[in-house]
Amino acid sequence: MRRRRLLALTLAMMLGLSGCAARPVGEDEEKPAPTLPRASVEWTAPDGDFIYGEPGLWTLYLPSRNGLNLAAQHVQSTPGILRSEEAEAIARELLAYPANQQVDALGGGVQLALAAENPVEYSGGVVTVNLASSALGLGYRGVYTLGLALASTLCELENVRCVNVLVAGQSVSLDTGGMLPMGSVTAHPGENLPVLWEQMEARKTPVGSDAAQTPLTSYMTLYFPLDNGQGIICENRTLTFPGQTPGLMASAILEALSQGAMYLTGVTEMPDLMSQMIYEPLTSELADGGRMITLSFREGVEAEWQAAGVDPACLAAAICYSLTTFIPGTAGVAIRVGDRPMTSLRSEKFGEVPVLGGLLRRSGFGNYLMGQTTVYFIRDGRLAPAEKSVDRGRADSLRAQLAALTEGPDARERAEGLEAALPEGTGEEDVLGVALEGDAVLVNLSESFRSGIQRMGREAETLLCYSMVNTLCLNSGARRVCFFFEGEQVEYIAGTVYWAGVFDYNTGLCEESFG
């Protein structure tokens, strides 16, 4: 009898515990009982944005003392900075690095420095370094060696594939005729410098020959307008030019732009620029130095561009950047429409563009150059990647990535079947803090964001969570994400995801092509 009473008591206790676990805690959210103790994490919620990290080493490449190759030297890195800031910091370290028993200083007796205006641009895997005019004192071979050193050093950074070198805002030539461009330079650590210079010299127009009859094949950077007047973005291409005059180079670049981008997304469908021109590109010398390239388009072309969905200001920026970054000594571009010069440009996003004397200068479009970041939206119940344009200085900013995610898909992306992953009505202001610490991203979200997750419900919660996790891990190199809400970890919100603890990057939820 006693054994029966003990058994009945035990069964009653088990039933009582089961009923307690199944009971909902509130009318609006269903919280399954955790089967494990609450996860504990080693971090506290970030209040603001931070990048934590220990100083490491940057690798600098300088000419070896024997002049045969570039040799590696190491300096302590600066932790806690974004990629655009890091590229500039490394460039400054390289230019100032002194000679020692292994390497020569890059400048020799020339004091090298970055230009005061737009010294370093980073966008789409391309770093453009703008040097002060003192770099011209190095001579042609010295400038080329400097370009190789910059490229070999900066391409050590993740996702940097090449470097453009400007001096006082202009592309430099490597021959006395001022015609041979350096182009976009890739890394050449350890390669024979005299051989590389001989290969570059072989491209020059021979003495007594016509530059217009000397073909050239070069790796270069092309810039394309983004959709909806959002700016410009770049990609690289190897182009063959029929001759080495600025006019022939300009025509070949315009033809390449007309073909559109090869792998960029979110860019405008380009018009056939060459068919819209009424004259070949014309080159003239400016009184204050440098060349001006004049492009003459037929009357009404601006209306044609707008009707095709091309923002005239962004198109002008893309043309100006493409020509001035590559063609040596080009200070700016003049655009004529019919019989009148284009003397004003206005962008809804960027405002008025200065067109002093009808000349479009590269420096006038500095804020047009954008970066891109990959975010994960939803398509057919899976996570799908999309490229979003962001300010180039914030392309690797964790906050900018979440802000791009909260904006949701644009009209083009919605037409491709993409849907927003995050709650409607949330925005960047709901990100109270985001930090990178080691291999973990820490995200502190608002109570409003938590309520939005609850409104979206159980079915959407998993994809919602991992759209943030995968976006942050992909762009930062982190391996895991930890969430806080108003400074505290919570266990359940809509009922499907256990939000306490950490989340790893999850390819299993992605479309097959990215899984």
FIDRENLUM-502841 format. One line per field, with one value per residue (C-alpha): chain; x, y, z. Coordinates in steps of 0.05 Angstrom, whole numbers. Each point is the difference from the previous one (the first is absolute). Layout:
N
chain <- A:... $
c1 <- X:... $
c2 <- Y:... $
c3 <- Z:... $
//
This chain:
515
chain <- A:A:A:A:A:A:A:A:A:A:A:A:A:A:A:A:A:A:A:A:A:A:A:A:A:A:A:A:A:A:A:A:A:A:A:A:A:A:A:A:A:A:A:A:A:A:A:A:A:A:A:A:A:A:A:A:A:A:A:A:A:A:A:A:A:A:A:A:A:A:A:A:A:A:A:A:A:A:A:A:A:A:A:A:A:A:A:A:A:A:A:A:A:A:A:A:A:A:A:A:A:A:A:A:A:A:A:A:A:A:A:A:A:A:A:A:A:A:A:A:A:A:A:A:A:A:A:A:A:A:A:A:A:A:A:A:A:A:A:A:A:A:A:A:A:A:A:A:A:A:A:A:A:A:A:A:A:A:A:A:A:A:A:A:A:A:A:A:A:A:A:A:A:A:A:A:A:A:A:A:A:A:A:A:A:A:A:A:A:A:A:A:A:A:A:A:A:A:A:A:A:A:A:A:A:A:A:A:A:A:A:A:A:A:A:A:A:A:A:A:A:A:A:A:A:A:A:A:A:A:A:A:A:A:A:A:A:A:A:A:A:A:A:A:A:A:A:A:A:A:A:A:A:A:A:A:A:A:A:A:A:A:A:A:A:A:A:A:A:A:A:A:A:A:A:A:A:A:A:A:A:A:A:A:A:A:A:A:A:A:A:A:A:A:A:A:A:A:A:A:A:A:A:A:A:A:A:A:A:A:A:A:A:A:A:A:A:A:A:A:A:A:A:A:A:A:A:A:A:A:A:A:A:A:A:A:A:A:A:A:A:A:A:A:A:A:A:A:A:A:A:A:A:A:A:A:A:A:A:A:A:A:A:A:A:A:A:A:A:A:A:A:A:A:A:A:A:A:A:A:A:A:A:A:A:A:A:A:A:A:A:A:A:A:A:A:A:A:A:A:A:A:A:A:A:A:A:A:A:A:A:A:A:A:A:A:A:A:A:A:A:A:A:A:A:A:A:A:A:A:A:A:A:A:A:A:A:A:A:A:A:A:A:A:A:A:A:A:A:A:A:A:A:A:A:A:A:A:A:A:A:A:A:A:A:A:A:A:A:A:A:A:A:A:A:A:A:A:A:A:A:A:A:A:A:A:A:A:A:A:A:A:A:A:A:A:A:A:A:A:A:A:A:A:A:A:A:A:A:A:A:A:A:A:A $
c1 <- 0:56:34:-65:-6:72:-12:-64:36:57:-50:-37:65:20:-68:4:68:-23:-61:43:47:-55:-37:8:30:-40:-56:45:61:8:64:21:34:75:27:70:24:1:62:51:44:66:-19:-42:-47:35:-22:21:44:69:52:41:65:73:53:27:50:-6:45:33:37:59:57:55:70:23:-59:-21:-66:-48:16:-48:5:-48:-29:-51:-71:-53:-60:-71:-4:-41:30:0:37:47:20:18:38:41:15:27:43:28:17:35:38:75:56:36:48:-53:-40:4:-49:-51:15:75:15:-72:-48:-62:-68:-74:-39:-41:-65:-30:67:-26:-64:-23:-58:-18:68:37:45:17:58:7:72:26:35:69:-7:14:72:11:2:-38:33:-4:-74:-12:38:-40:-64:24:18:-68:-37:40:-11:-73:-20:20:-67:-58:-40:47:18:36:23:-5:53:-14:46:-35:-66:24:22:74:35:62:30:27:-59:-49:-40:16:-47:20:-70:-26:58:-3:46:70:37:65:-1:60:-7:46:-39:-67:27:25:-69:-31:51:-16:-70:26:-7:67:40:-22:-64:-72:-34:-66:27:29:-50:-4:-31:-10:-36:-43:-59:-68:-54:-75:-61:-42:-75:-45:55:35:71:53:37:60:25:64:9:58:-9:37:9:15:48:29:-30:-50:-55:8:3:-62:-39:19:-19:-68:-12:16:-47:-55:5:-19:29:22:-12:-26:-72:-45:29:-37:-8:48:-18:41:43:39:-63:-24:63:4:76:59:29:42:62:26:50:-22:34:12:28:-30:-44:-74:-39:-62:-58:-55:-68:-61:-54:-52:46:-13:-74:18:42:-55:-53:44:7:71:15:40:42:20:15:44:35:13:28:44:27:14:38:39:21:33:19:65:-2:-75:-23:-74:-54:-45:-67:-37:-72:-15:33:2:46:-29:9:-44:-14:-47:-11:-59:47:64:-25:34:65:51:13:47:15:-38:54:-20:57:10:2:-70:-30:37:-64:-32:48:-35:17:-42:-18:-36:-64:-47:-73:-52:-22:-46:12:76:53:23:60:-6:52:-19:37:25:47:69:30:-51:-1:28:-37:-43:-52:-3:-13:-58:-27:1:-36:-55:-12:-24:1:-8:-49:49:15:-74:-12:53:-41:38:-38:21:25:-5:-62:-34:11:68:60:71:-23:-22:73:22:70:40:71:50:40:45:-41:-67:-47:-40:-66:-43:-70:-58:-64:-36:41:-18:-74:7:28:-59:-49:32:-14:30:5:42:44:55:13:-4:53:48:-8:37:49:20:4:46:45:8:22:42:35:-31:-24:-56:-51:-28:-64:-23:-64:3:66:-26:-3:-70:-18:-63:-36:-47:10:44:70:38:34:46:70:35:-17:47:-1:-51:5:-53:-55:28:-20:35:49:25:-10 $
c2 <- 0:48:-14:16:68:18:-17:41:59:-5:-2:61:39:-18:21:65:17:-17:45:57:-5:1:59:64:60:52:7:27:-45:-74:-19:-73:-22:-3:-70:25:52:71:12:46:44:33:68:59:37:54:72:32:-28:-30:-45:-34:-33:-10:35:-44:11:34:-24:55:-12:43:-5:-45:30:-37:29:-68:-10:25:-24:-7:42:-2:55:-3:9:45:-40:24:35:-11:-24:69:28:-59:10:73:-17:-54:46:53:-52:-23:70:18:-66:14:-36:-55:-57:-38:53:69:55:9:73:-2:74:19:15:-41:16:-11:56:44:-14:-70:-34:-71:-28:-72:-28:-67:-31:58:49:66:36:75:24:70:31:-14:-72:25:12:-76:-6:-50:-63:25:15:-69:-33:41:-26:-72:11:31:-56:-57:31:18:-65:-35:27:-48:12:53:-22:61:71:64:53:74:59:66:-30:-23:-66:0:-19:-44:29:67:10:-3:-55:-66:-14:-41:-31:-37:-35:-68:-31:-23:-19:-36:11:29:76:12:-52:32:69:-28:-29:68:36:-48:31:70:32:-9:63:30:-41:24:-11:-7:-61:-34:-49:-10:-53:20:-20:58:21:18:37:-11:38:-34:-6:58:52:-33:14:-40:-65:-32:-64:-18:-18:-14:44:4:69:12:56:38:69:27:3:-73:-22:40:-31:-71:14:29:-62:-44:40:-7:-76:5:-33:-72:-22:59:-1:60:41:37:-31:43:39:-6:60:-3:1:61:40:48:8:-42:17:63:14:69:28:41:65:-24:-67:-67:-22:10:-53:28:-47:27:-33:13:47:-30:-55:18:-13:-66:-20:18:-37:-62:6:26:57:52:22:-72:-14:62:-22:-70:28:51:-51:-52:49:38:-62:-31:51:34:74:7:54:-3:-13:50:-24:37:-14:26:68:16:-22:-37:53:-28:-68:-15:-65:-13:-37:41:69:48:-21:55:9:59:22:-59:-48:-62:-18:-66:35:28:-71:-28:-12:-37:-59:-53:-67:-63:-50:-66:-10:-59:9:-56:-34:-60:-17:3:53:34:48:69:55:67:66:35:58:-25:20:-44:-60:-46:35:-48:55:16:-74:-3:66:-26:-62:41:39:-63:-16:55:-4:-38:-50:-10:-14:-55:-32:27:17:37:-42:49:30:56:67:-17:42:18:36:-67:-23:25:-26:-49:-24:-48:-37:-55:-45:22:57:28:33:40:12:42:-21:24:-50:-56:18:-1:-71:-20:29:-38:-65:-69:-18:60:1:-48:33:68:-19:-32:57:42:-55:-17:72:19:-61:3:72:3:-67:-16:-70:12:52:15:40:45:40:64:-25:-68:-69:-29:-72:-1:53:-31:-70:-35:27:-3:68:-8:-25:6:-14:-28:17:-47:-17:-53:53:33:-11:-60:42:32:-58 $
c3 <- 0:18:-67:-37:37:-18:-73:-3:32:-50:-59:27:6:-72:-27:38:-29:-71:6:26:-59:-51:29:-44:35:-37:-50:-56:5:8:36:-1:63:-6:8:17:51:-26:-42:30:-43:15:-28:21:-46:-41:13:-65:-56:11:-32:53:-18:17:-41:-55:-57:-67:-56:-40:-66:-17:-50:25:6:-63:-40:-26:36:53:70:58:62:59:43:56:-23:28:26:1:-67:-63:-66:-33:61:1:-73:12:64:-36:-59:48:35:-67:-25:65:10:6:-35:39:-15:-39:-38:-30:17:-56:-11:5:4:-17:57:-16:29:-14:-33:46:-37:-8:18:-1:-29:12:-39:-29:12:-32:39:-33:31:-15:13:9:-61:30:-26:-70:22:0:-76:-41:26:72:-6:-29:57:49:-33:6:74:15:-37:32:69:-5:-35:65:26:-8:-65:-28:-71:-30:10:-42:10:-10:11:18:-23:-69:-29:-14:-65:-4:-63:-24:-48:58:-34:35:60:60:3:60:35:31:52:-22:64:-12:-76:-37:-2:-60:-40:19:-21:-67:-13:14:-44:-57:-3:-15:-67:-35:-14:-66:-2:4:67:-36:-35:62:31:75:44:72:63:24:43:-29:39:-10:25:53:-6:22:3:59:-24:-37:10:-34:-31:-37:-73:-47:-61:-66:-29:-75:18:58:-11:52:-52:-21:73:16:-58:22:72:-22:-42:60:44:-52:5:74:61:-5:72:41:24:14:-57:-55:-69:-40:-63:-63:12:-64:-43:38:-14:-59:0:21:69:-4:42:19:49:60:19:71:-21:-20:-57:-11:-39:-34:-15:-47:2:-43:22:47:26:72:-9:-34:60:49:-40:2:75:-1:48:-40:60:17:-73:-4:64:-28:-65:36:49:-55:-44:52:39:-61:-54:21:17:-7:47:-19:-50:-37:-25:-55:-19:-70:-5:74:57:59:54:55:29:57:37:46:47:-6:-18:-47:-34:-12:-75:0:-70:-27:27:40:47:35:68:-11:1:60:39:-59:7:41:30:0:54:-4:39:5:-18:-9:-64:-2:73:-5:14:-64:-6:-30:-11:30:-11:63:13:-21:66:36:-46:54:57:39:11:-74:-16:49:-26:-71:24:35:-65:-34:-74:-52:-58:-45:55:16:-74:7:56:60:64:63:57:57:33:-36:33:29:-19:16:63:28:1:68:-8:-42:14:-28:54:-24:-45:29:-19:58:-17:48:-27:25:33:-63:-41:49:-7:-75:3:43:-51:-58:36:7:-74:-19:62:-21:-68:34:49:-50:-50:51:21:-71:-22:57:-4:-75:-1:63:-1:68:15:50:23:69:9:56:7:40:29:22:-32:-8:-9:-44:-40:-51:25:-52:12:66:-3:60:-15:-67:-73:-52:-74:-32:-74:6:-2:-64:-72:-30:-41:65:47 $
//
